Amino acid sequence: MSNLKYSNNLEKTSLKEEDFDFLCRLLEKKSGLMLDVSKTYLVEALLKPLVQKNKMSSLADLICEVRRSPSQDLIHEIIAALTNNETSFFRNWKTFEILKMTILPELLRKRAGVRELNIWCAACSSGQEAFSIAMLLAEDFSGYSNWKIRIIASDISRKMLDLARQGYFQEAEMERGLPENFLKYFTRQGRGWKIDDKILSMINFREINLNNPLPDLPVMDIIFMRNVLMYFCPVTKSSLIFNLKKILRKDGYLILGNTELLAEKNSPFQKILIDNSVFYQLQGGVNE
C-alpha cells in the first residue's frame, strides 16, 4: 500500500478503537466478513481513498457520516474497499489441472443426456478465475461448444464487477499465472490486454452478497468458492455452507482454497481426494 498518496490536509491520526469496533460490526452485519484487529493500519489505508473521494478531512468524518446518515451506497463502498480482491489467472494451477483432467471430463460424460453444465465462481473479484475457466473450456473442450454451459461469476463489489465486465488487464496482471499458450485469447490494447469477446460472452457477471439469502440461481455442477469462507464469521459461514447444499447437484463439486477445510461433522459436505487435493461433494451424494 506504500504507493497510495493522500492530500496534505488529510489527518494522519490512527483509527480510534471505538471507530474500528463500529466498522467491525458494520462489516459483519452487512457482509458476514470479519476484520482482523491486528490489521488496523490496513483498514486505514484501504479507506483513505474513500475519504478523499467524498471530500472529507478524516476517517473519523467518514465513520461519523455513516453513523449519522447510513447511506446504503456509502456503506457498500466501505464494504467493497475492505474486501480482499486478491486474484490471478489460473491461480493454484493444480486445481485447474484436476478440473481439466478429472472433474470436467467426468461431469461432461454424466451430463451427456441434458447437454448442460453450470459453474459458479463466487467472490470473483476482477474476473480472472472465471476467465481462466472459460479459456480452459475453449482450449480443451471445444467439442462441447454446442452445449448450454453457463458460467456465473459474482462479487459483492460493483467496482470489481465493472472491471471484470470490461475484460481489460494490465501487463502485471497478465504476467501473474497466465500460461503463454493462452495469450491467444487476448488482444493488445494500449498498455494492457483485452480478452476476446467470445470468452467474455461465456460469463454472466452478477452482484451477489454471500451474507444474504442466495438469489435465484440454476442448480450448479461446480462451485468455486476459493479463499472466501476464511473471512466470514462462524454464523455466516455455517449459513452459507447450508445454502450451497441447496444449489449443488448431488454429484457436483465444491472447490475451496488450498488451505481451507470444512469440518465434516454435521456438515452437508464430505471431503473428496483427487490427486492428493481436497474437493467437496454432498454427504451421501443426495440433495435434500
N, C-alpha and C positions, 0 to 999 in steps of 0.2 A: 504493500500500500504506500510505499515511500514516494511514488510519483504523483500522489494527489496534491493539488495546490489549492490553497484556500485564500480568500481575501484577507487583507491585513486587519480589517475591522471585526473579524470573526473571533469570538472569545476562545481562548485556548485552555479554559478550565476543564477539569475532568468531570465526567458524568457523575452526578450525585447518586448516592446509594438508593434513595427513595425513587429517583427517576429511573434508574436501572431496574429496580423491582417493578415499577409500573410497566416498563417495556416488556419485561419477562411475562407478566400476567397478560398483557395485551396480545403478545405473540402467541402464547399458549392458547388463549381463548379463541383467537381468530384463525389460527393455522395449526394448532397442536404441536408446534415446534418449541424446543427448549433452548434458552440461551445459557451459555456457559459463563458463570460468574468470573472465571479467570480471563475471559476474552473481552472485558470492558473496553479496552483500548481499540479492539477491532470493531466493536459496535459504534464507537465514536467515529472511527474512520469511515465506516460504511454510511453513516447518517449525515456526516458533514456536507456532502454534495447536495443532499436533500434540503438542508438548512439554507444553503446558498440559493438553490432553485426557488425556494419560497421567500427569498429576501428577508430572512431572519438573521438576528445577530448571534444566536447561540443555540445549542442543543436544548437548553432549558426552555427557550422560547417555543421551540418545536413541540416539546412534550407538553408545555402549558397549553398550547393551542389544541392539541388532541384531547387533553383533559377538559378544556372549556367547551369546545365545539367539535365533537368527534366526527369529522368528515370521513365518510367511507372511502373516498378517493385518496385522502391523505393517509389513512390507516393502511390502505392497500399498497401505497408507495413505500411506507415504512416496512411492511412485511416483505415486499419484494426486495428492498435494499438489504434486509438482514438474511435473506435466503441464500444458501450456498449454491452458486451456479457453476461449480467445477464440472467440466465435461471435456471430452475429446473424441475424435473419431476412433472407432474400434477399440475403445477403452477396455483393457484386460483382454487381449487378443484371444486367449484360450477359450473364453466364453463364446466368442464368435466362431471359433474353430469347431467347438462342440455343437453349436447351433447349426453350422453348415454340414457337418459330417454325420450327426446323430439325430438331433431334435427335429429339424425341418424335414429331412427325408422320412422320418417316422410319421410325423403328423400329415404330411402331404399324401403319404400312402393311405393313411386312415381316412382322410377326407376326400378320397377319390370319388366317392359317391355323390357328395354335395358340391365339390369343387369350390370350396370356400375356406378361407383362413383369416382369422382375426388376431392382430397383435396390438398390444397397448404398451407404450413407453410412458410411464408416469414420471413426473418431475423431469421433463426432457430438457430444461434449460434452453440453450440456443439451437438445439436440434441435432447435434452430431450423432447421438446414439440412434435416433430414428433414421437419419440419412444413411448411417452405416448399415442398418438392417435392409433398407430399400436397395442400396447398392449391392449388398450381398445377394439379394433375391434376383436383381437384374443380371448379375455376373454369373451366378452358379445355378440359377433355377429359371432361366429364360423360357424353358419349355412350359412353364405354368403361367405365361402371360395372359392366357385367356381365362384364368381363374378369377374369382372375386376375392382378391387379397386386400384387406383393409389394415392400414397401419394408423393407429390413433396415437398422437403424441400430445401430452398435456403438461401444463405447468400452472403454477399459481400467479406467476409474474407476466403481466401483459407486455411489459418491455421485452422480456426474453422471447415470448411468443411472436412478437412483431419482428424481432431479429431472425428467428427461425423461419418465418414465412418468407423472408427475403432470400434465404439460402445463399447469403454472401459471407465469405470468410476471409480474414486477413491471413497474410503469409505465415505468421506464427501459429495460427490455428491449424493451418494445412500441414504444418510440419510435426504436429502432435498426433502421431498414431496412424496417419493415413498412408497405407501401402502405395507404392509408386504406381502399381497397375490400376489403381482406382482413380488416378488423376484424370483419366479419360472422361470421367463423368463431370468434369468441371471445365469452365472456360475462363481464361484470364480476363479480368475486368478491372481496369485501373490498377491500384496497388494490391488488389485481392483477387479472389476467385469466386465465380458464380456457379452454383450447382445446376446441372441440366434440368430443364423444366419437366422432363419425363420423370426424373427421380423426385422432384419437388411435388409433382401431382399425385404421387403414390401415398402422400401423407396428409392426414387431416389433423391440423393443429387446433387444440381446444383448451380453453381456460377451465381448469378443474382444481378446486381446493380440496385436498385429501382429508381435511378435517371435517368437511361437510358430508352429508349423505351423497353417495355417488350418483351422478346424473344417469340418464338413460344411455346405456352402453350395450353393444352387442355382446353375446357370450364369447369370452376370449379363449383362444388356443394357447397364447403365450402372453404373459405379463412381465415386462421388465420393470422392476422397482428397485434399482440398484443404488445403494448408498443413500437411502431415503429414510427407512424406518429408524435408523440410529439417531435421527434428530428429533423424533417425536417423543412426547411424554407417554408414559405407560398406558394411560387410558385411551389416548388417540391411537396408539399403536395397536392395542388389542381390538378396538372397534374397527380399524381399517382392515386388519387381518381377516376378521369375520365377514366384512363386506366383500373382500376379494373372493372369498369362498363362493359367494352367490353368482359371480360372473365368470368364473374359470371353469372350463369344461372338465369333466371327470378325468380325462387323460391329458389335460393341458399342463403347462409348466409355468411355475412362478420362479422368476430369476432375480435373485438378490445380489448384493455386492459380495465380493470375495471374503470379506471379514464379517459378514452378517449371518447370524444363525438364529433360527426360530426354535424356541423351546417347544418340543413336541408334545409335552404333557398338556392335555386339554386344548390342544391346537387342532384346527381342521386340516392342517398340512403335515405331511410326512417327508422326511429327507430322502432324496434320491441321489445316489452317487453315479456320476458318469465320468470316466477317466480321472478319478480322484477329485473331481469338482462337485460341489454341492448344488443341487437344484431341489425344487419342492413340487409335490403333487398333492392332491387331496387325499386325506386318510381314507384308505379303502377304495379310492378311485370312484367315489359316488358323491354327486351333488345332492344336498338335502334342501 
